[in-house]
Amino acid sequence: MKKFLLRLTRSALRPLFYRLPGRWRFAAYIRAIRCETQLPEKMVFKLAETREELEACFHLLHDAYVDAGFMKPDPSGLRATVYHALPTTSTLLCRSGDRVVATVSLVRESAMGFPLQRIFDLAPVRQAGGNIAEVSALAIDPRFRSASGRILLPLLKYMYEYATLYFDTHHLVIAVNPRHIGFYESILCFKRLSQHTVSHYDFVNGAPAVGAHLDLNTAAEAFRRRYDRQPPEKNLYRYFTRVSLPNLQWPIKRFYTTTDPVMTPELIDHFFNQRTAAFATLRLRELMLLHSIYDLPAYKQVLPAVPEDAPRSEMRRRTHRRFSVHCPGEFSTRQLGLRRNFDLTVFECSATGFRVRSDSRLPTGSTGTVIIELGVADWCVMRVTVLRLGSQDRHIALMRIDQDALEWRKFVGALGKASTYGDLGQATQFI
C-alpha cells in the first residue's frame, strides 16, 4: 500500500515538475546522478551477438514496452522489429552475471531509414553532414532500475563511446515520451527537433513523442560547460570522456569497419520468421529494400519472397557493392610542380573507388598516390584520381582507383564475403 501511495504521489506531482524552469529541473536531476567508476566484475557492457543475448534483449524490451503501454503483448514475448534485422543496427546490452538487465539499440540511417524520420523533420540535422543514428529500444530490468549509477549511466557511456569511436556516427536522434524529454535535455544535452509534441507515434502504439538531437561533434564541449563545476561523482563530462571502465567490452576487428552486423541468415530466420511475425507485416517497399540490403544467396532463402509483379526499381543491384568504413589516409599529388599532401578519411569504399572526407578540399581532376590504413596492421598504396566533390559538402570527394593494390582487393573481397563482423575476422585472418 505504501508503494502504491508513493507512485500515486509521484504521478500527481510529475506535471508540476515539468513546468519548473530548466535550471531547477537540472538541479533535481543532478541530485539523483552518481557516476560509479568501480563496478562489480560480473557487470559487463557489450554488443549483443549470440542468439541467447539477442533473445534476452528482445524479451526485456517487450516486457518494458508492454508495461509502459507502448505495445500490445506479443505471443512470442519478444519485441523484434525490422530495424533490429538490419546490418546497420547495433543492439547493446548490460549483463549482470548470466542475466541481461538492460539494452539499447543504435539504428544508423540506411536505405530503410529509421522510425523517427516518419514524424520529425531531420533536414537541419542532415545539413550538418555525417551519419545519423536513432537511439531506440531502451529497456532496463525493473529490479535494476534504481541502480542508475551501475546500469543506466554506464550503458549510456558505452553507447556514447561506441557511437563516436566505432559506429562513425556524428548525430544521435531520439523520439521519447514527453515525460522523459527533460532527462535527455537537462542531463544529456539533447536539443528538441521541434517544439511541438507528436500526439500519436504509431511505432510505440500511438503514444505521444518528442524528438531530440545530440550533435556528437560538439557534445563533449556541451558536457564540459554543463558539468564543469560538478564534483567527480556527478560530472558526466569527466565520466563520458575521461573515465575508463574495464567493464566495457568492445568488438574485436582487424579492419576499420563501422558497422558490426551479427544477424546471420539463421538468426534472421529464427527471430523474424519463426519467433515473431516482424517480416509478415512489411510493406512492399520495405521488403524490396531488405532484399537489396541482404543481396547474398544465403539471406534470400530466409527473406519473404518478392511478388512477381512488383516493380524492381528498389532492387537494382550495384555493379560493385559499397561498404562502410573509417580508414585514415593521405593523398599526395603535384600541382604547378609542387607536391601537396592531404589528410583524409575513407568512409565508403568499393572495388573500383571510394569516398573520403578531408579538412581541405581535394583538387578535382588531380591524379596522385593514396596511402590508406585499412586496420591496425594493414595498409595499401594505390594510384587514384579525384573525380568530383560532394554537391552539398565540398569536403567530401569521390576518388577513382586507377591502379589498385593486392591488399585493397583482398580487403574489399573479405568485406563482400562476410555476413557478420565475426565472419570478417575469420575471412581475413590468413590474408
C-alpha positions, 0 to 999 in steps of 0.5 A: 500500500505504501508503494502504491501511495508513493507512485500515486504521489509521484504521478500527481506531482510529475506535471508540476515538475515539468513546468519548473524552469530548466535550471531547477529541473537540472538541479533535481536531476543532478541530485539523483546522478552518481557516476560509479567508476568501480563496478562489480566484475560480473557487470559487463557492457557489450554488443549483443551477438549470440542468439541467447543475448539477442533473445534476452534483449528482445524479451526485456524490451517487450516486457518494458514496452508492454508495461509502459503501454507502448505495445500490445503483448506479443505471443512470442514475448519478444519485441523484434522489429525490422530495424533490429534485422538490419546490418546497420543496427547495433543492439547493446546490452548490460549483463549482470552475471548470466542475466541481461538487465538492460539494452539499447539499440543504435539504428544508423540511417540506411536505405530503410531509414529509421522510425523517427524520420516518419514524424520529425523533420531531420533536414537541419540535422542532415545539413550538418553532414555525417551519419545519423543514428536513432537511439531506440529500444531502451529497456532496463530490468525493473529490479535494476532500475534504481541502480542508475549509477551501475546500469543506466549511466554506464550503458549510456557511456558505452553507447556514447563511446561506441557511437563516436569511436566505432559506429562513425556516427556524428548525430544521435536522434531520439523520439521519447515520451514527453515525460522523459524529454527533460532527462535527455535535455537537462542531463544529456544535452539533447536539443528538441527537433521541434517544439511541438509534441507528436500526439500519436507515434504509431511505432510505440502504439500511438503514444505521444513523442518528442524528438531530440538531437545530440550533435556528437561533434560538439557534445563533449564541449556541451558536457564540459560547460554543463558539468564543469563545476560538478564534483567527480561523482556527478560530472558526466563530462569527466565520466563520458570522456575521461573515465575508463571502465574495464567493464566495457567490452568492445568488438574485436576487428582487424579492419576499420569497419563501422558497422558490426552486423551479427544477424546471420541468415539463421538468426534472421530466420529464427527471430523474424520468421519463426519467433515473431511475425516482424517480416509478415507485416512489411510493406512492399517497399520495405521488403524490396529494400531488405532484399537489396540490403541482404543481396547474398544467396544465403539471406534470400532463402530466409527473406519473404519472397518478392511478388512477381509483379512488383516493380524492381526499381528498389532492387537494382543491384550495384555493379560493385557493392559499397561498404562502410568504413573509417580508414585514415589516409593521405593523398599526395599529388603535384600541382604547378610542380609542387607536391601537396599532401592531404589528410583524409578519411575513407568512409565508403569504399568499393572495388573500383573507388571510394569516398573520403572526407578531408579538412581541405578540399581535394583538387578535382581532376588531380591524379596522385598516390593514396596511402590508406590504413585499412586496420591496425596492421594493414595498409595499401598504396594505390594510384587514384584520381579525384573525380568530383566533390560532394554537391552539398559538402565540398569536403567530401570527394569521390576518388577513382582507383586507377591502379589498385593494390593486392591488399585493397582487393583482398580487403574489399573481397573479405568485406563482400564475403562476410555476413557478420563482423565475426565472419570478417575476422575469420575471412581475413585472418590468413590474408 
